[in-house]
């Protein structure tokens, strides 16, 4: 039932596996997981940062995976960050931690507000991180997203049709596009 956001600095010797995707060198990164994700960590000696857990019920006015796509299984679930982005996010996580540890009478609404602001800041960074897809043809973007999905779901989704459904295209179109872009068949 828990959602997770992890902000890490100085973590070159740490490794994260989100479903079937391995993310080596977690320095200056943020990762996201929903209750449906399977995670495995290899923690590093130098690992520093924050791990934030929350339940959807803590933000009842927001449909988490609809508003914040970085929590979905079919999305990229981690981002590399610049030093200035790390600094700004570290401040946000520190404010959340301080509020969590306080006995302020309005602690819960403050935490909800800070968490909501953090998630929207991360959404802005997430979309900025997707800029590498801009300038690509629709076919190239489809092939990239298909490869990301295969990396995440190859154990549970074994047919081109299931990936086509996730990508909202026909299986024939997916197959033809992947073949044209990569030179390999989708299957």
N, C-alpha and C positions, 0 to 999 in steps of 0.2 A: 503493500500500500504506500510505500514511501517513494518520493521523488528525491533525486540527489543532484547537487551542483557542487563540483570540486574545482577549486582554484589552486593551482600549484605554481610555485617558483622554485628555481634551483633543484630541479628534480630529474636531471639527465639520467640518473641511474634507476629511475622508476619506470615501470611498464604497466599499461592498462589494456585489458581486453574487454571490449564492449561487444557482446554477442560473439561474432566471429572475427571482428576487426581488431587487430593488435595495434596499439599506439605506443611506440617506443619513445623515449625521451620526452617526458611530460613537462619539461621546463617551460615556464611561461605559457601555460595552457589552462583552459577551462573545459570541463567535460560535464555531460548531462546524462542522467539515466532516469527512466520511468520504472514503475513497478514491473513492467514486462521485460525489462532488459536483464541480461545475464552478465554479471561483472566478475572480473578476476583482476586482482592487483598484485604486482610485485613491488613492494615498497622499497624505496631507496634510502640510503643513509643520509643523504642531503635533502631529502624531501621536506618541503615547507609549504604551508598554505592553509586552506580552509576546506572543510567538508560540511556542507549544509544539507540537512534532511528536512523534508516537510511532507505533509499529507495534503491531498487535494481538498479535503474538508477544511483546511486552514484558510483557503482562499475560495470560499464557496461561490462567489460571484464570477469566477473565471473558469472557463473550460480549458484546463491546463494544456492539453495536447493540441487543441484547436488553435489557441492563441499563440502558444510557444512551440513551434514545430521542432525545435532542437530536442524535445523530449520524445518525439515519435520514433518508432522502430525503423521507419523508412527514411530517416533523415541522417545527416552527418551529426554525430553526437559529441563532437569536441572541436575546439578552435585553438589556434596559436594566437598569442596576444603580444602586443608591443609593450615595452616597459611602461609607457604612460597609461596604457589600458590596465595593466597589472596593478599599478599604483592606485588608480581610481577604483578599481574593483576591490582591492584590499581594504581601502577605506570603507566601502559599503559593507563588506563582510565584517569588519571590525565594529562598525556601528550596530549591525545585527547582533553580534556576540555580546556587546556591552548592554544592549537593550534586553537580550535574553537573560543575562545575569543580574539585571536590576530587579528591584522590588517595586518599581513605579506602578501606581494604580492603573495606568493606561498602557501597560506593557504589551498586552495582546494586540490592541489596534495599532500601536506603534510598530510592532513586529510585522503585522500584516502589511502595513504601508511601506515599510522598508523593503520587505521581500518583494512586493509588487513592483516597486521602483527598480530593484536589482534585476528582476526578471525582464523588465522592459529594456533596461540598459543592455542586458545580454542579448535581447532580441535585435537591437540596433547593431551590435557587434556581429551577431550571427549573419544578418543580411549583408553587412559590409564584407564579411568573410566569404559570402557567396558570389562576390563580384568576379571571381575568377571564371564564373560561368557566363558572364556578360561578354559579348563579342563572339561567343561560340555559336555555331549553327544549332538549330533545334535538334537536329540529329546527333550532334556531338553532345549536347546536354543530356539527351535521352540515353545515349550510350554510357556516359559518366554515371548517371543516376542508376542505370541498370547494373553496372559493375559494383557500385556501392551497395545496392540491395543484395546482390549475389554474395558479396563478402559478409553481409550481416545475416542472411537467411538461408544459406545453402543447405543447412541441416533440416529445415522445415519446409522450404519451398523447393521443389525439384522439377517443376515444369515451367516452360516458357509462358504458358497461359497464366500461371499464378503471378509471375512477375509483371506480365502485361496488365493484369488486373490492378496490381499495386501502382502501376505507372499510368493507369487510365488510358491505355492504348490497346489496339488489337494485337493478338499474338503474331499475326502475319507482319504487321507494320513493325513491331519490335524486332522480329527476326531479320527482316530486310534492312532495317536501319543499323542494327548492331553489326551485321555482315558488311555493310557498306563502309562503316566508320572504322571498325577494328580489323576487318579481314577475317574474323572468326565468326562462327555461327553462335547464336544465342544459347543454344543447347550445349 
